[in-house]
């Protein structure tokens, strides 16, 4: 019974943070910032979007700050061991991600819609997209998909696989703009990208589980996204 309660509390906690991050807070901000978000002025529009990420970050941090700050202090006292574990698992994850991504891309004939959208957003709205992709996104995703989900699972493998599937699945769902049966069937091939996205999520989860420190996955995740953004900008400058 105690294990069931532990699981239910962890899932409810995860759902709460998930809804705040993806639905509730963005909806509230879009109402309040409706005019600047739709402004034709590049700077005003970008700053409005950036302020949404800052607001969401502060709210999620306010909810989780006791444990996050505690883990940050532990990280400061022992960064080498924590980062060694984090970067080791990131290395495994990125190898599997690249290999599986090459296979899936060759089968599908195109890159993931999530990746296409990210590239377009970074190039069209860099003022908010770059800090969101490099800093806010990784931090918030690790809090939800690793930190909060860990509260529901006690066994490492089940936790890592669950984190990987949810993390990968939500990245893929961006391909579906309308949840009708016909549209889902039309985008079934897109679900293959759960494998490359999920592989990274799996190893981030293992890093957090084994260190009990969220910065073992947050920092590699930030570095991963920084390299991705750098590559996108470099390819754009080269005309690709």
N, C-alpha and C positions, 0 to 999 in steps of 0.2 A: 504493500500500500504506500509506503514511504517513497519507493522508487517511482510509482505512478504519479504521486503528488509532485515530486521533483521534476518529472518530465513535463507535466501539465503547466506548472509554474514557468518553467523555462520556455516552453512553446508560446505561452501567452505573453511573456516578456518580449520575446522575439517578434511576435506579431504586432505588439504595441509599437516597438521601435520601427518596424518595417512600415506600418501604416503612417506613422509620423513622417518618416523620411520620404516615402514615395507618393503619398496621397494627401494627408491632412495638411501638413505645413506648406507644401507647394500650392495647394488649392487656396489656402488662406492668403498666402503671399501674392498669388496671381490676382486675387480680388483687390487687395490693397494697392498693388503696384501695376494695376491694369494699364494705365496711361503710359508710364515710362517703359513698360515691357513691350508696348506696341509703338513706341516712338520711332520716328524715321531717323532720329539722331543716333549715330553709331555708338557714341560714348554713353549717352543716357541709357540706351537699351542694354548695353553690355554691363554697365554698373548696376542696373536693376536686377539682371539675372545673377550677377555675382553676389549681390546683397541677399538673395534668396538662399544661396549656398552658405553664406556666413551665418544667417539666421538659423537655418536648420542645424548647422554644425554646433552653434552655441546651445540650442535647445537639447540636442542629443547629448552633448557634453555635460550639460547641467543635470541630466537624468543619471548619467553613468559616472560622474566625476569622482566619486569616492574610490571606486575600484580602479578607474583609469589612472588617477593621480597616484594611487598606491603602487600600481604596476610601473608607472613612469619612474617613481623613486627607486624601485627595484632595478629598473633598466639602467638608470644613471650609475648605480653602484656596481652593476655587473654587465656592462654593455657587450663585452667581447664574447662571452659565452652565449648570450641571448642572440646576438647578431650572427654568430657562427652557425647556430642551429637554423635561424631564419633564412640566411643566404644559401646554406646547403640545400635546404628543402626547396627554396626558390629555383635553384639550379636544376634539380630534378624535374620540377614542375615545368620550367620553360623548355626543357629538352622535349618532354612528352607533348607539350602544347604545340611547339613548332612542327614536330613530326606529324602529329595527328591533324594539325591545321592544314598541312600540305596535302595529306591524303583526302581530307574532307573537301578541301577547295577543288582538288582535281576531280572529285566525284560530282560536286555540285556545279562546278564551272564558274564560281564567283566567290569573293570573300564574304564573310558574314555581314548581314545588314547592320548589326550593331557597330561593326568596324567602319563600314561605309559612312554611317551617321556620325560617328565620332570624328572621322577625318574631315567631313564637311563642316561640322560645327567648329572645330579647332581653326580651320582656315577662314571661315566666315565671321566667327565671333571669338577671336583669340583672347580678348581682354578678360572674359569670364571663363571661357572653356579651358584655357591652359591651367589656371590655378584650381579649377574644379576637377580637372582630370588628374593633375599631379598631386594635389593635397587633399581637398575636401572629399572627393570621391573615394579614394583608397581608405582614408580614415573612417568614414561613415560605413563603407561596405565591410570593413574588418570588424567594426563594432557590431554590426547586425549579423553578418554571416559567420563570424567566428566567435566573438566575445559573448553575444547574447545566446546564440544557439548552443554554446558549450554548457549553458546552464540546464539544458534539457537532457543532454547525453552524458553518460558516465564512461562508456566504452569507446576507445579511441577510433576503431575502424568504423563503427556505425556513425559516430559523430563526423568523422572526416568525409565519409561517403555522402552523408546527408547534406553537409555543408557544400560539397562539390556539386551535387545535383541541383540544389536550390540556387547556388551562385551561378552555375552554368545555365540553368533554365531561365533565370530572369534576364540574363544577358541576351539570350536567344529570343525571348518573347517580344523584344523591341521590333522584331521583323513583322509581327502581327499587329496591324493597325486597326483591325476590326475582327472581333472574336465571334465570327460566324463559322459554322461547320465547313462551308465551302472555302472560306479564306484560310482556315487552319489546315485543311487538306492541301490547299495550294502551296502552303509554306512548310509542309512536313519535312522536306529535305533540310530546312534550316535547323531543325532540331539536332542534326548531326554535329552542329557546332557546340553542343553541350559538352562534347568530349574534350576539345582543346580548352574551352573556358573552365570546365569543371576540373580538369587536371591541375590547373594552377590553384584553384580553390581547395582541392584536396590536400595539396602539400602545404598551403598556408594554414590549413586547419591542423595538420600534424605538427607544424612548428608551434602553434599556439598551445595545443594540447600538452606538448612535451616541455614547454617552458613556463606555461601558465602566465605568459606575459604577452599582451597584445602587440607590443612593439616588435616582437619577433616576426610578425606578419605585416604590420603596418608599414614599416620602413622598406622591406623588400618590395611590397606592393607599390609604394610611392616611387621607388627607383625604377621598377618595371614600367610604370606609366610615364615616367620622365623620359626613359629611353624611347618609348613608343611615340611620344609627342615630338621628340627631337628628330626621329626618323621621318615622321609625317612632314614636318617643316622642311627638313633637308630635301626630301623628294619633291616637295612643292617648289623649292628654289631651283631644283634641277629640271623642273618642267614635267615631272611625272604625275 
